[in-house]
Amino acid sequence: MPGSRSSGCLLCVQRHVKCDERLPGCARCEIYGRECPGYDRGFRFVAGKPFRTPRRSKKPSAASQDVALQTRYPSPGPAPSRDLNMAQSLQNIVYDLAWPYTTASAYAVARWLRFLPEFYGRNRTLDAAVNCFVAHHIGHMTQNVQAVRYSRSTYLKALTTLQRALDDHVQSACPEVLCAVILLCMYELFANSTDSTSWMKHAKGLGQLVRFRGPSRYRGEFENNLLKASRGLIVMHSVFSGEECFLAGHAWHAVMQQDSDNIIPRQIQVEIEDLFASFTSIPDLIHRMFKIRTANPTDLQTQLEISKLVSETLAMRDKLEMWYERFTRLVPPPSEVPSSADDALYPIVFYYASADTAPIFCAYYAYMTIVHQVLQTTSFGIPGTQAMYVVFYRDQICKSVEYTACGLLGPLRMAFPLRVAYEVGDAPTKAWIEGWLQRLSQHYGALSLRTFKE
């Protein structure tokens, strides 16, 4: 007489073996080195045709976003439904991460995400990175501990798969592998709130891979979007590591200036890329500024270095000011409105005409803060003048936070400007920024107060 059907975990049922139904996971899965999917629910990522959700008619508020997440993702429980279709889940996450932008946003970090549903299922390395990132996102948004635990185990598997791909000279040049590196770096930025250097390790590897592939490999739409999604992390790594930023080369500027899609009006795209070309020079200015701070000011060589740095920084200042004049003819600058949070330090904040261009303005404020900080360090001009400009542009950044930091990618958009503002801030400003860091780090681990101060 046949026995009753197994009520064990999904994997044991599929293997037709006896399951001990141990909690929280069975012994056989542990022996096999697999994450036990549980007894009622489990993960099954399915590569299928991209699922397309209807376009949103308007940008949702934060409250409506929370409601939407509850309807799209499983409520907290043992684990998401085993019938969850990865393409649909991934498409929903793309919208979540892009919000309040669209997936056709002018903001490059949001724009490249729209390719993921199409490319899922084509490359094992990318699939592993996607599985890790999706599991973390669902687990975090639904407070599902098992999903978060699953994301950690798949992260280790994704790293192993990635290393095999990087060791293969053919695979290492594939755009899907580059996309996987970006995703895993983003996983560290979102998930790791204890190690301030983990994202730096991925960013360094990302820069090495981008450079290894060479400028000529970024002429297609997907590849060009990947390059633009990578460059912020590459430049930030250069700033903090003291290493030269290779993206400052003319060949890299040329490939980033190419018109790879029709999403952004050509004139605006040219101005955005012109601003970023200036950004690639920022690490060099910062490195030289810190070198001068510790040098002997009476030394002749130091004085020559100061003179050269002042000349180049003034040229950068003039170039940025001319850029701002051109850009504000195309895009209206922010208007001032009362803070919706009744902020005590900044009761008047900025409201931008477009969520797409708000990060561009914030980048400009950050660059100008650095420029005037360099000039202040070199004692250029009338005493106190550069300090006044530093405070002015620092405050422009802080007044932008309430608008620009919204959404899951808000912390990523504001990470560099906030870091710049923090470095030049007085005690009240630093305390104010620290308050924001506590809020933003709930979704973006890299902005935790502990890692930010290190």
C-alpha positions in Angstrom: 0.0 0.0 0.0 1.6 3.3 -1.0 2.5 5.8 1.7 1.0 9.3 2.1 2.4 12.1 0.0 5.4 13.9 1.7 4.6 17.1 3.5 8.2 18.1 3.8 9.9 21.2 2.3 9.7 21.9 -1.4 13.2 20.7 -2.2 12.8 17.4 -0.4 9.4 16.8 -2.2 11.1 17.5 -5.5 13.9 15.1 -4.7 11.5 12.5 -3.5 13.4 12.0 -0.3 12.2 11.9 3.3 12.2 15.3 5.1 12.6 15.6 8.8 10.6 18.9 8.8 13.0 20.5 11.2 12.5 24.2 12.0 13.5 26.6 10.7 15.0 24.5 8.0 15.4 20.8 7.4 18.6 18.8 7.9 18.8 17.5 4.3 18.9 21.1 2.9 21.6 21.9 5.3 23.6 18.9 4.2 23.1 19.8 0.5 24.2 23.4 1.3 20.9 24.8 0.1 18.6 27.3 1.8 15.6 25.4 3.0 12.5 27.0 1.3 10.2 26.0 4.2 7.1 23.8 4.3 4.3 26.1 3.2 6.1 28.6 0.9 9.3 28.9 -0.9 11.2 30.8 -3.6 11.0 29.9 -7.2 12.5 32.5 -9.6 11.1 32.0 -13.0 12.7 33.5 -16.1 9.9 34.3 -18.5 8.7 37.0 -20.8 9.0 40.4 -19.2 5.8 41.4 -17.3 4.7 44.9 -18.0 2.7 46.8 -15.5 0.5 49.6 -16.5 2.1 53.0 -16.5 1.4 55.1 -13.4 -0.8 58.0 -14.1 1.0 60.2 -11.5 3.8 60.1 -9.0 2.6 58.5 -5.8 3.1 60.0 -2.4 5.2 58.1 0.2 2.1 56.8 1.8 0.6 55.5 -1.4 3.9 53.9 -2.3 3.7 51.9 1.0 0.2 50.7 0.1 1.4 49.8 -3.4 4.2 47.7 -2.0 1.8 45.8 0.2 -0.3 44.9 -2.8 2.6 43.9 -5.0 4.6 41.9 -2.6 3.6 39.1 -0.2 2.7 40.2 3.3 5.2 39.2 6.1 5.2 35.4 6.5 7.5 32.4 6.2 8.6 33.3 2.6 7.2 34.8 -0.6 4.9 32.6 -2.8 6.7 29.8 -4.6 4.7 30.8 -7.7 6.2 34.2 -7.7 7.3 35.0 -11.3 10.7 36.7 -11.3 9.9 38.8 -14.4 6.9 40.3 -12.7 8.6 40.7 -9.4 11.6 42.4 -11.0 9.5 44.7 -13.1 7.7 45.9 -9.9 11.1 46.4 -8.2 12.3 48.5 -11.1 9.3 50.8 -10.6 9.9 50.9 -6.9 13.6 51.9 -7.3 12.9 54.4 -10.0 10.2 56.2 -8.0 9.5 59.2 -8.1 11.1 59.0 -11.5 9.9 56.9 -14.4 12.0 54.0 -15.8 12.7 56.3 -18.7 14.1 58.9 -16.4 16.9 61.3 -17.3 18.5 60.1 -14.0 21.0 57.5 -15.2 21.0 55.4 -12.1 17.2 54.9 -12.5 17.2 54.5 -16.3 19.4 51.4 -16.6 17.1 49.4 -14.4 14.5 49.1 -17.1 16.7 46.7 -19.0 16.8 44.1 -16.2 13.5 42.2 -16.9 14.6 41.8 -20.5 18.0 40.4 -19.7 17.0 38.2 -16.8 17.4 34.5 -17.8 20.2 35.1 -20.4 23.3 35.0 -18.2 23.9 32.9 -15.1 26.1 35.6 -13.4 23.5 38.3 -13.9 20.7 36.0 -12.7 22.5 35.3 -9.5 23.0 39.0 -8.8 19.4 39.7 -9.6 18.1 36.9 -7.3 20.2 38.3 -4.5 19.0 41.9 -5.0 15.4 41.0 -5.5 15.3 38.8 -2.4 16.8 41.6 -0.3 14.4 44.1 -1.6 11.3 42.0 -1.0 12.5 40.9 2.4 13.3 44.4 3.5 10.1 45.9 2.2 7.9 43.2 3.8 10.0 42.7 6.9 10.4 39.1 5.9 13.4 37.7 7.9 13.6 34.5 5.8 13.8 36.5 2.6 16.6 38.6 3.9 18.4 35.5 5.1 17.9 34.0 1.6 19.4 37.1 0.0 22.6 36.8 2.1 23.1 33.2 1.1 22.4 34.0 -2.6 24.9 36.9 -2.3 27.7 34.5 -1.5 26.6 32.3 -4.4 26.5 35.4 -6.7 30.0 36.3 -5.7 31.3 32.8 -6.5 29.5 32.9 -9.9 30.9 36.3 -10.6 34.4 35.3 -9.9 34.1 32.4 -12.4 32.9 34.8 -15.0 35.7 37.3 -14.4 38.2 34.5 -14.8 36.9 33.7 -18.2 38.2 36.2 -20.8 35.0 36.0 -22.9 32.5 36.2 -20.1 34.3 39.0 -18.4 33.7 41.3 -21.4 29.9 40.6 -21.5 27.7 43.5 -20.5 25.6 41.2 -18.4 28.6 40.6 -16.1 29.2 44.3 -15.8 25.5 44.7 -14.9 25.9 42.0 -12.2 28.8 43.9 -10.7 26.7 47.1 -10.5 23.8 45.2 -8.9 26.1 43.6 -6.3 27.6 46.9 -5.5 24.1 48.3 -5.0 23.3 45.4 -2.7 26.2 46.4 -0.5 25.1 50.0 -0.5 21.5 49.0 0.5 22.1 46.1 2.8 25.5 46.6 4.5 25.2 49.1 7.4 28.2 47.9 9.4 31.1 47.8 6.9 31.9 51.2 5.4 34.5 49.7 3.0 32.5 46.9 1.4 31.0 49.1 -1.3 34.5 50.6 -1.9 35.8 47.1 -2.7 33.0 46.5 -5.3 33.4 50.1 -6.7 37.1 49.4 -7.2 36.3 46.2 -9.0 33.6 47.9 -11.0 36.1 50.6 -12.1 38.7 48.0 -13.1 36.2 46.1 -15.2 34.9 49.2 -16.9 38.4 50.3 -17.7 39.4 46.8 -18.9 36.5 46.7 -21.4 37.6 50.0 -22.9 35.6 53.0 -24.1 34.7 51.4 -27.4 32.5 48.8 -25.7 29.9 51.3 -24.5 28.4 52.5 -27.8 25.2 50.4 -27.5 22.2 51.7 -25.5 22.4 49.1 -22.8 26.2 49.3 -22.4 26.1 53.1 -22.5 23.5 53.2 -19.7 25.6 50.8 -17.7 28.6 53.1 -18.0 26.6 56.1 -16.8 25.2 54.1 -13.9 28.7 53.1 -12.9 30.5 56.4 -13.2 29.3 58.0 -9.9 30.6 55.0 -7.9 33.8 55.0 -9.8 34.4 58.8 -9.2 33.5 58.4 -5.5 35.9 55.5 -5.1 38.6 57.7 -6.7 37.8 60.5 -4.2 38.1 58.3 -1.1 40.9 56.1 -2.3 43.2 58.8 -3.5 43.5 57.0 -6.9 43.5 58.7 -10.2 40.1 58.9 -12.0 40.5 57.3 -15.4 37.1 58.7 -16.5 38.7 62.1 -16.8 40.3 61.0 -20.1 38.9 62.5 -23.4 38.0 59.1 -24.8 35.7 58.4 -21.9 34.1 61.8 -22.2 33.5 61.3 -25.9 31.7 57.9 -25.4 29.5 59.4 -22.6 28.6 62.3 -24.8 27.2 60.1 -27.5 23.4 60.1 -28.0 22.6 56.6 -27.0 18.8 57.0 -26.7 16.0 59.4 -27.3 14.8 59.7 -23.7 16.5 63.0 -22.9 16.3 66.0 -25.2 19.7 66.3 -26.9 20.5 69.8 -25.7 19.8 68.8 -22.0 21.8 65.6 -22.5 24.8 67.5 -23.7 24.7 69.8 -20.7 24.4 66.9 -18.2 27.4 65.2 -19.8 29.4 68.5 -19.8 28.7 68.7 -16.0 29.8 65.2 -15.5 33.0 65.8 -17.4 33.8 68.4 -14.7 32.9 65.9 -12.0 35.7 63.5 -13.2 38.2 66.3 -12.4 37.0 66.7 -8.9 39.0 63.8 -7.3 42.3 65.4 -8.6 41.4 68.8 -7.1 40.5 67.2 -3.7 43.7 65.1 -3.6 45.9 68.1 -4.4 44.1 70.2 -1.8 44.8 67.7 1.0 48.4 67.4 -0.1 48.8 71.2 0.2 47.2 71.2 3.6 50.0 69.1 5.0 52.8 70.7 3.0 55.2 73.4 4.1 53.7 76.7 2.8 57.2 78.4 2.7 58.6 75.7 0.4 59.1 77.0 -3.2 57.7 73.8 -4.8 54.6 74.0 -2.6 54.0 77.6 -3.6 54.3 76.6 -7.3 51.8 73.8 -6.7 49.4 76.2 -4.9 49.7 78.7 -7.8 48.9 76.0 -10.3 46.0 74.6 -8.3 44.5 78.1 -7.9 44.7 78.7 -11.6 43.0 75.3 -12.5 40.4 75.7 -9.8 39.4 79.2 -11.0 39.1 77.9 -14.5 36.8 75.1 -13.1 34.7 77.7 -11.2 34.3 79.8 -14.3 33.4 76.8 -16.4 30.8 75.6 -13.8 29.2 79.1 -13.6 28.9 79.3 -17.4 27.4 75.8 -17.4 24.8 76.9 -14.8 23.8 79.9 -17.0 23.3 77.6 -20.0 21.5 74.9 -18.1 19.0 77.2 -16.4 18.0 78.5 -19.9 16.8 74.9 -20.6 15.6 73.9 -17.1 14.1 76.2 -14.5 16.1 76.5 -11.3 14.3 75.4 -8.0 11.9 77.7 -6.3 11.7 78.3 -2.6 8.8 76.9 -0.5 8.1 76.4 3.2 9.4 73.1 4.5 6.7 70.4 4.7 8.4 69.1 7.9 8.5 72.5 9.6 12.3 72.2 9.6 13.9 74.4 12.3 17.3 74.9 10.6 16.0 75.1 7.0 12.4 76.4 7.2 12.6 77.3 3.5 13.5 74.5 1.1 13.8 73.9 -2.6 11.1 72.7 -4.8 12.2 71.5 -8.3 10.2 71.7 -11.5 11.4 68.2 -12.4 12.4 65.2 -10.3 14.7 64.2 -13.2 16.9 67.3 -13.0 17.0 67.9 -9.2 20.0 65.6 -8.8 21.8 67.6 -11.5 21.4 70.8 -9.6 22.5 69.1 -6.4 25.7 67.8 -8.2 26.4 71.4 -9.3 26.1 72.7 -5.7 28.4 69.9 -4.5 31.0 70.7 -7.2 30.9 74.5 -6.4 31.2 73.7 -2.7 34.4 71.8 -3.4 35.8 74.4 -5.7 35.4 77.2 -3.1 36.8 74.9 -0.4 39.9 74.4 -2.5 40.2 78.2 -3.0 39.7 78.8 0.7 42.5 76.2 1.5 44.9 78.0 -0.8 44.0 81.4 0.9 42.9 82.8 -2.4 41.1 86.2 -2.5 39.7 88.4 0.2 39.7 86.7 3.6 36.2 85.2 4.3 34.9 85.4 0.7 35.5 81.7 -0.1 34.1 80.6 3.3 31.0 82.6 2.5 30.5 80.8 -0.9 31.2 77.4 0.8 28.3 78.1 3.3 26.1 79.3 0.4 26.4 76.2 -1.7 26.4 73.9 1.3 23.0 75.3 2.2 21.8 74.8 -1.3 22.5 71.1 -0.9 20.7 70.9 2.5 17.7 72.8 1.1 17.4 70.2 -1.6 17.3 67.1 0.6 13.6 67.2 1.4 12.7 67.0 -2.3 15.5 65.0 -3.8 16.0 62.3 -1.1 12.6 60.8 -1.6 12.2 57.3 -2.9 14.4 54.2 -2.5 17.2 55.7 -4.6 16.9 59.1 -2.9 19.8 58.3 -0.6 22.0 57.2 -3.5 21.2 60.5 -5.3 22.1 62.5 -2.3 25.0 60.5 -0.9 27.8 62.5 -2.5 26.2 66.0 -2.0 25.4 65.2 1.6 28.9 64.0 2.2 30.3 67.2 0.8 27.9 69.3 2.9 28.9 67.3 6.0 32.6 67.8 5.5 32.3 71.6 5.4 29.4 71.9 7.9 29.4 73.6 11.2 28.1 71.8 14.3 24.4 72.6 13.8 24.6 71.6 10.1 26.3 68.3 10.9 23.7 67.5 13.5 21.0 68.3 11.0 22.6 66.0 8.4 23.0 63.2 11.0 19.3 63.4 11.6 18.7 62.8 7.9 21.2 60.0 7.8 19.3 58.1 10.5 16.2 58.3 8.3 17.8 57.5 5.0 19.8 54.6 6.3 16.7 52.7 7.0 16.6 51.7 3.3 20.2 52.5 2.4 22.8 51.0 4.7 25.8 52.9 3.3 24.4 56.1 4.8 24.3 54.8 8.4 25.7 57.3 10.8 28.4 54.9 11.9 29.8 54.3 8.3 29.3 57.9 7.3 31.7 59.1 10.0 34.4 56.6 9.2 
